[in-house]
Amino acid sequence: MLPELAWSCSDLAELIVANDGDTARVQELDEQALDIANSIGMQPWIRRILSRREVLKA
């Protein structure tokens, strides 16, 4: 169940970004997804989330 939650949080964050939405909410969702991904070792998902963070900083 945790992998699905991480994917859902990350997908929702991507949707919000694509629609020029609330960056604070994106950060919250990314943080939740990143915490889950780190706890269960989802390395590809960790890289994906960190990559989106870099894009948002630019």
Secondary structure, 3 states (H helix, E strand, C coil): CHHHHHHHHHHHHHHHHHCCCCHHHHHHHHHHHHHHHHHHCCHHHHHHHHHHHHHHHC
